[in-house]
Amino acid sequence: MDRAQRKPTSVLNAFGPGAQAVFHAALGLFALLCILPFVFVIIISFTSEDSIRQIGYSFMPLSGSTQAYQYVFALGNALWRSYFNSFLITVVGTVLSVSICVLYSYPLYRKDFKYRGFFNFLSFFTMIFGGGLVPTFVVCKTLLGLSDNYAALIVPQLFSPFNVIVMRTFFQTTVPTELIEASTIDGAGEYRTLLQVVLPVVKPGIATIALLNALAFWNEWFLSLLYITKNMDVIPLQYLLMRMQRNADFLAKNAGVLGADAAAAARNLPSQSLKMALVVFIVVPIACAYPFFQRYVVAGLTVGSVKG
């Protein structure tokens, strides 16, 4: 009797070999479409400038070249110093920004917090109305003294109202109020409740916010343009490579005006393949961080589907 009752359910939820093959083929094709652009970028970065001039970008270039990477590696210690700066800024900035986001969004989730409405409005208001670039620059550079140091590249983007709203919503959909009440009855204080009871439950949300913040810190170069004027030892990788690309474009566009030496240098400059090599240098390190966050993000999606 039990087998007869279970059989229709198992057959209903099962797919035949043909359907599974179609699903596998569709998923494989989708994965290939996601990976293919990056593979294309890598191929172009190893393509010679002559091949790009003759046939353009192609999966099958006429000739290969490592000139773009030689041009980048010629930076020497400046390249590795900027790599270190980017990793340092990303790690420290992500830890601090996630901590601020959690500590700000957790009281907004608690219905017994007296000033919950005021701080909700305060964070939401800044998403709609911003001070603008000039007031931000004056406050950061003049009032806070953020200039030519690591703090200038970390502090201005520590707080994100969007991340606060996302994290608050995750608290609301994942952490039941009964869990907080049970922790209070057991004698746990507010900090112990947050650290030992709530945070283990919201690990997927924290991982998602950490990934968003890590991407923001890793890709940031505009703050260096604003606040770094003298101390070039603290510039991140993105700003260094952006300056390199800007100099290469300047030589390519003004070779005739700058003289014969500049024209010869511009002809030997791998301007097109250099762009793709810079993309590889920037994308590869942060792409390696995705597997560490993936299982938490998937767990968060699973929790949401179960609750739904």
Secondary structure as the mmCIF struct_conf table of DSSP 4:
data_model
#
loop_
_struct_conf.conf_type_id
_struct_conf.id
_struct_conf.beg_label_comp_id
_struct_conf.beg_label_asym_id
_struct_conf.beg_label_seq_id
_struct_conf.end_label_comp_id
_struct_conf.end_label_asym_id
_struct_conf.end_label_seq_id
HELX_RH_AL_P HELX_RH_AL_P1 ASP A 2 ASN A 13
HELX_RH_AL_P HELX_RH_AL_P2 PRO A 17 SER A 45
TURN_TY1_P TURN_TY1_P1 PHE A 46 PHE A 46
STRN STRN1 THR A 47 THR A 47
HELX_RH_AL_P HELX_RH_AL_P3 GLU A 49 ILE A 55
BEND BEND1 TYR A 57 TYR A 57
BEND BEND2 PHE A 59 MET A 60
BEND BEND3 LEU A 62 LEU A 62
STRN STRN2 GLY A 64 GLY A 64
HELX_RH_AL_P HELX_RH_AL_P4 GLN A 67 PHE A 73
TURN_TY1_P TURN_TY1_P2 ALA A 74 GLY A 76
HELX_RH_AL_P HELX_RH_AL_P5 ASN A 77 TYR A 109
TURN_TY1_P TURN_TY1_P3 LYS A 111 ASP A 112
TURN_TY1_P TURN_TY1_P4 LYS A 114 TYR A 115
HELX_RH_AL_P HELX_RH_AL_P6 ARG A 116 ILE A 128
BEND BEND4 PHE A 129 PHE A 129
HELX_RH_AL_P HELX_RH_AL_P7 LEU A 133 VAL A 138
HELX_RH_PI_P HELX_RH_PI_P1 VAL A 139 LEU A 143
BEND BEND5 LEU A 144 LEU A 144
BEND BEND6 ASP A 148 ASN A 149
TURN_TY1_P TURN_TY1_P5 TYR A 150 TYR A 150
HELX_RH_AL_P HELX_RH_AL_P8 ALA A 151 ILE A 154
HELX_RH_3T_P HELX_RH_3T_P1 VAL A 155 GLN A 157
BEND BEND7 LEU A 158 LEU A 158
HELX_RH_AL_P HELX_RH_AL_P9 PRO A 161 THR A 174
BEND BEND8 VAL A 175 VAL A 175
HELX_RH_AL_P HELX_RH_AL_P10 THR A 177 ILE A 185
TURN_TY1_P TURN_TY1_P6 ASP A 186 GLY A 187
HELX_RH_AL_P HELX_RH_AL_P11 GLU A 190 ARG A 192
HELX_RH_PI_P HELX_RH_PI_P2 THR A 193 VAL A 198
TURN_TY1_P TURN_TY1_P7 LEU A 199 VAL A 202
HELX_RH_AL_P HELX_RH_AL_P12 LYS A 203 ASN A 219
HELX_RH_AL_P HELX_RH_AL_P13 PHE A 222 TYR A 227
BEND BEND9 THR A 229 LYS A 230
HELX_RH_3T_P HELX_RH_3T_P2 MET A 232 VAL A 234
HELX_RH_AL_P HELX_RH_AL_P14 LEU A 237 LYS A 253
BEND BEND10 ASN A 254 ASN A 254
HELX_RH_AL_P HELX_RH_AL_P15 ALA A 255 LEU A 258
HELX_RH_AL_P HELX_RH_AL_P16 ALA A 260 ASN A 268
HELX_RH_AL_P HELX_RH_AL_P17 SER A 271 ALA A 287
TURN_TY1_P TURN_TY1_P8 CYS A 288 ALA A 289
HELX_RH_AL_P HELX_RH_AL_P18 TYR A 290 LYS A 307
#
